[in-house]
Amino acid sequence: MQTVYNADSIVDAQIAKDALDASGIPAFIAGAALIGGMGQLPARGFIRVMVPDIAIPEAQRILGEVFPDPPAGAHAQHGASLPDPTGFEPA
């Protein structure tokens, strides 16, 4: 099995898994059991959606439709206009 999607949350992982399952591709969410141990920490990068090696190309196509890329510049501007509540400004 190989990772085809690194999820930011269990919700994103479940959406990806459901889309793959609906298309006939067996999918597994790895790292879901670690969520309870994280508490209030904003941990990322440990929840992965995995599929059998032979299904990777089709799974990537499906996930590309489910999670299309955001418009150019959308990520760079997210939260850019919000001031830091601590008043800290990097040098």
C-alpha positions, -999 to +999 in steps of 0.1 A: +000+000+000+011+035-008+001+069+005-020+089-020-032+117+003-017+134+034-047+148+053-047+179+075-076+164+096-095+132+101-125+148+083-104+154+051-091+118+053-126+104+057-138+124+027-109+110+006-115+075+018-152+077+011-146+090-025-121+062-032-144+035-017-173+048-038-152+043-069-143+007-059-108+014-046-101+000-012-086+027+010-071+028+045-067+057+069-033+055+086-026+075+117-063+081+128-057+065+161-030+091+170-055+120+171-066+114+207-031+116+220-024+150+205-047+170+227-047+207+220-015+206+198-019+215+161-002+184+149-002+177+111+012+153+087+005+120+104-030+112+089-025+095+055-049+078+031-034+047+016-044+025-014-030-007-030-001+000-054-021-010-085-048+016-077-025+046-073-030+063-107-068+060-105-068+071-068-048+102-076-072+111-104-102+108-081-086+127-053-076+154-078-113+159-086-124+157-049-097+182-037-089+205-066-061+230-063-071+263-048-069+294-071-035+308-076-024+329-046-053+318-024-030+300+000-005+329+002-032+354+011-050+332+037-047+351+070-022+376+056-044+406+066-050+394+102-027+410+128-009+388+152-029+390+185+003+391+205+016+421+187+048+402+177+064+413+144+093+393+131+126+411+124 
